[in-house]
């Protein structure tokens, strides 16, 4: 009996330490959720890992639902306890309020759009894998006269792997030459997640305008990353 009591006493500090560690983790999760929105951190990570934005969103929903359910259980258990052991109830109520606040800020558009953060994460990924500035320099060097007379709105020429510069070929993805509004060549890169959508970047001259996002079904959503380079996304 004494051995069992000593074992419970030694396990109690360990359990308290793990509980504090878990709360620190929850706090690190909730901070970005309030500042960037409930999907923000997940969307940025999705861009970094090149995982479709919809999958990052589903992961975010699973995490928040699980956290809310767990917090509600902890609140109910705390309310049924007596004495000082009820003290963690208000703490978990704050967690619930913080999660709900992050969603309220998201739906009132007070925090960044998830796709914007996905684009920024994706840009960071490309900066690690290749040199975006070098891609832009290659595009600028293309001769516009070689595409004179081509229909600007519909022209799209596949850039075969053997014709791609090393900074593009290393990405191992679809590449096309298109024309911007001034009839000058630009490069479109595409990553394909089938039903989860298509996304990539368009690289042109620094004075190339970024088209406004088209929110219609199957329209192209755009976000400017830097002068002459923008991220795009289409539904699958």
C-alpha positions as CSV (number, residue, x, y, z in Angstrom):
1,X,0.0,0.0,0.0
2,X,2.9,2.4,0.9
3,X,4.7,1.5,-2.3
4,X,1.5,2.3,-4.3
5,X,1.1,5.7,-2.5
6,X,4.8,6.6,-3.2
7,X,4.3,5.7,-6.9
8,X,1.2,7.9,-7.1
9,X,3.1,10.8,-5.5
10,X,6.0,10.5,-7.9
11,X,3.6,10.3,-10.9
12,X,1.7,13.4,-9.8
13,X,4.6,15.9,-10.4
14,X,5.3,14.3,-13.7
15,X,1.6,14.6,-14.7
16,X,1.6,18.3,-13.6
17,X,4.8,18.9,-15.7
18,X,3.3,17.3,-18.8
19,X,0.1,19.3,-18.2
20,X,2.1,22.6,-18.1
21,X,4.0,21.6,-21.2
22,X,0.8,20.8,-23.0
23,X,-0.7,24.2,-22.1
24,X,2.5,25.9,-23.4
25,X,1.9,24.1,-26.7
26,X,-1.7,25.1,-26.8
27,X,-0.6,28.7,-26.2
28,X,1.9,28.5,-29.0
29,X,-0.9,27.3,-31.3
30,X,-3.5,29.9,-30.2
31,X,-1.2,32.9,-30.6
32,X,-0.7,32.6,-34.3
33,X,-4.4,31.5,-34.7
34,X,-5.5,34.9,-33.3
35,X,-2.9,36.9,-35.3
36,X,-3.0,35.0,-38.6
37,X,-6.4,33.3,-38.4
38,X,-7.2,29.7,-37.5
39,X,-6.0,28.5,-40.9
40,X,-3.1,30.8,-41.3
41,X,-0.2,28.8,-39.8
42,X,-1.5,25.6,-41.4
43,X,-1.8,27.3,-44.8
44,X,1.7,28.7,-44.6
45,X,3.0,25.2,-43.6
46,X,1.0,23.7,-46.5
47,X,2.8,26.1,-48.9
48,X,6.2,25.2,-47.5
49,X,5.5,21.5,-47.9
50,X,3.6,22.0,-51.2
51,X,0.5,20.3,-49.9
52,X,-2.8,21.5,-51.4
53,X,-4.4,24.3,-49.4
54,X,-7.6,22.3,-48.9
55,X,-5.7,19.6,-47.1
56,X,-4.0,22.1,-44.9
57,X,-7.5,23.6,-44.1
58,X,-8.9,20.1,-43.3
59,X,-6.0,19.5,-40.9
60,X,-6.7,22.9,-39.2
61,X,-10.4,22.0,-38.8
62,X,-9.5,18.6,-37.3
63,X,-7.0,20.2,-34.8
64,X,-9.5,23.0,-33.7
65,X,-12.4,20.6,-33.3
66,X,-10.3,18.2,-31.3
67,X,-9.0,21.0,-29.1
68,X,-12.5,22.4,-28.5
69,X,-13.9,19.0,-27.6
70,X,-10.9,18.3,-25.2
71,X,-11.3,21.8,-23.6
72,X,-15.0,21.3,-23.1
73,X,-14.4,17.9,-21.4
74,X,-11.8,19.5,-19.1
75,X,-14.2,22.3,-18.2
76,X,-17.0,19.8,-17.4
77,X,-14.6,17.6,-15.3
78,X,-13.3,20.7,-13.5
79,X,-16.8,21.8,-12.6
80,X,-17.5,18.4,-11.1
81,X,-14.4,18.5,-8.9
82,X,-14.3,20.1,-5.4
83,X,-11.6,22.3,-3.9
84,X,-8.4,23.6,-5.6
85,X,-8.6,20.9,-8.4
86,X,-11.3,23.0,-10.0
87,X,-8.8,25.7,-10.8
88,X,-8.0,24.6,-14.4
89,X,-11.6,25.1,-15.5
90,X,-11.3,28.8,-16.1
91,X,-8.1,28.2,-18.0
92,X,-9.7,25.8,-20.5
93,X,-12.6,28.3,-20.8
94,X,-10.1,30.9,-21.9
95,X,-8.8,28.4,-24.5
96,X,-12.3,27.9,-25.9
97,X,-12.9,31.6,-26.0
98,X,-9.5,32.1,-27.8
99,X,-10.4,29.5,-30.5
100,X,-13.8,31.0,-31.1
101,X,-12.3,34.5,-31.2
102,X,-9.8,33.4,-33.9
103,X,-12.7,32.1,-36.1
104,X,-14.7,35.3,-35.5
105,X,-11.7,37.4,-36.7
106,X,-11.3,35.1,-39.6
107,X,-14.9,35.3,-40.8
108,X,-14.8,39.2,-40.4
109,X,-11.7,39.2,-42.6
110,X,-9.6,40.9,-39.8
111,X,-6.9,38.3,-40.3
112,X,-5.0,37.4,-43.6
113,X,-6.6,35.1,-46.1
114,X,-5.4,31.5,-45.9
115,X,-4.5,31.4,-49.6
116,X,-2.3,34.5,-49.1
117,X,-0.3,32.7,-46.4
118,X,-0.2,29.6,-48.5
119,X,1.3,31.7,-51.3
120,X,3.9,33.1,-49.0
121,X,4.9,29.7,-47.7
122,X,5.1,28.4,-51.3
123,X,7.3,31.4,-52.3
124,X,9.6,30.5,-49.4
125,X,9.8,26.9,-50.6
126,X,10.8,28.1,-54.1
127,X,13.4,30.3,-52.6
128,X,15.0,27.3,-51.0
129,X,14.7,25.1,-54.2
130,X,15.7,27.6,-56.8
131,X,16.4,31.3,-57.6
132,X,13.3,33.2,-58.5
133,X,15.3,36.2,-59.5
134,X,17.4,34.1,-61.9
135,X,14.1,32.7,-63.4
136,X,12.9,36.3,-64.0
137,X,16.3,37.3,-65.6
138,X,15.9,34.3,-68.0
139,X,12.3,35.4,-68.9
140,X,13.4,39.0,-69.4
141,X,16.1,37.8,-71.9
142,X,13.6,36.1,-74.1
143,X,13.0,37.9,-77.4
144,X,9.5,39.3,-77.7
145,X,9.8,39.5,-81.5
146,X,9.8,35.7,-81.6
147,X,6.1,35.8,-80.4
148,X,4.9,38.6,-82.6
149,X,1.4,38.0,-84.0
150,X,0.5,35.3,-81.5
151,X,-3.0,35.7,-79.9
152,X,-2.2,37.1,-76.5
153,X,-5.2,35.8,-74.7
154,X,-4.9,32.2,-75.8
155,X,-1.2,31.6,-76.6
156,X,0.4,29.0,-74.5
157,X,3.6,27.1,-75.6
158,X,4.8,24.1,-73.6
159,X,8.4,24.6,-72.5
160,X,10.0,21.2,-72.9
161,X,12.4,20.0,-70.2
162,X,15.4,20.2,-72.6
163,X,14.6,23.8,-73.3
164,X,14.2,24.9,-69.7
165,X,17.0,26.7,-67.9
166,X,18.5,24.8,-64.9
167,X,16.7,27.1,-62.4
168,X,13.4,25.9,-63.9
169,X,14.3,22.3,-64.7
170,X,15.3,21.6,-61.1
171,X,11.6,22.1,-60.0
172,X,10.4,19.2,-62.2
173,X,7.0,20.7,-62.9
174,X,4.9,21.8,-65.9
175,X,6.1,25.0,-67.6
176,X,4.6,27.2,-70.4
177,X,5.5,30.3,-72.2
178,X,2.6,32.8,-72.3
179,X,2.2,36.5,-73.3
180,X,1.5,39.3,-70.9
181,X,-0.8,42.3,-71.7
182,X,2.0,43.9,-73.7
183,X,2.5,40.8,-75.8
184,X,5.9,40.0,-74.1
185,X,6.7,36.4,-73.0
186,X,6.2,35.3,-69.5
187,X,6.6,31.9,-67.8
188,X,3.9,30.0,-66.1
189,X,4.8,27.1,-63.7
190,X,2.1,24.7,-62.5
191,X,1.8,22.2,-59.7
192,X,-1.1,19.7,-60.1
193,X,-3.1,18.2,-57.2
194,X,-5.9,17.1,-59.5
195,X,-9.3,17.5,-57.7
196,X,-7.5,19.5,-54.9
197,X,-6.6,22.2,-57.5
198,X,-3.7,23.6,-59.4
199,X,-1.3,26.3,-58.3
200,X,2.0,27.9,-59.2
201,X,3.7,31.1,-60.2
202,X,3.8,33.4,-63.2
203,X,7.1,35.1,-63.8
204,X,7.4,38.1,-66.2
205,X,9.1,41.5,-66.5
206,X,9.1,43.7,-63.4
207,X,6.5,46.0,-64.9
208,X,4.1,43.2,-65.6
209,X,0.8,43.8,-63.9
210,X,-0.7,41.1,-61.7
211,X,-4.3,40.4,-62.8
212,X,-7.0,40.8,-60.2
213,X,-8.3,37.6,-58.6
214,X,-11.3,36.0,-60.2
215,X,-13.6,34.6,-57.5
216,X,-16.0,32.9,-59.9
217,X,-16.1,29.1,-60.0
218,X,-12.9,27.8,-61.6
219,X,-11.6,31.4,-61.8
220,X,-7.9,32.1,-61.2
221,X,-7.1,33.5,-57.8
222,X,-3.9,35.6,-57.8
223,X,-1.6,37.2,-55.3
224,X,1.5,39.3,-56.1
225,X,4.7,38.0,-54.5
226,X,7.1,40.6,-55.9
227,X,7.3,42.9,-58.9
228,X,6.6,40.8,-62.0
229,X,6.0,37.6,-60.1
230,X,2.6,36.4,-58.8
231,X,1.1,33.3,-57.3
232,X,-2.0,31.7,-58.9
233,X,-4.5,29.1,-57.9
234,X,-7.4,27.4,-59.7
235,X,-9.9,24.8,-58.4
236,X,-9.5,21.3,-59.7
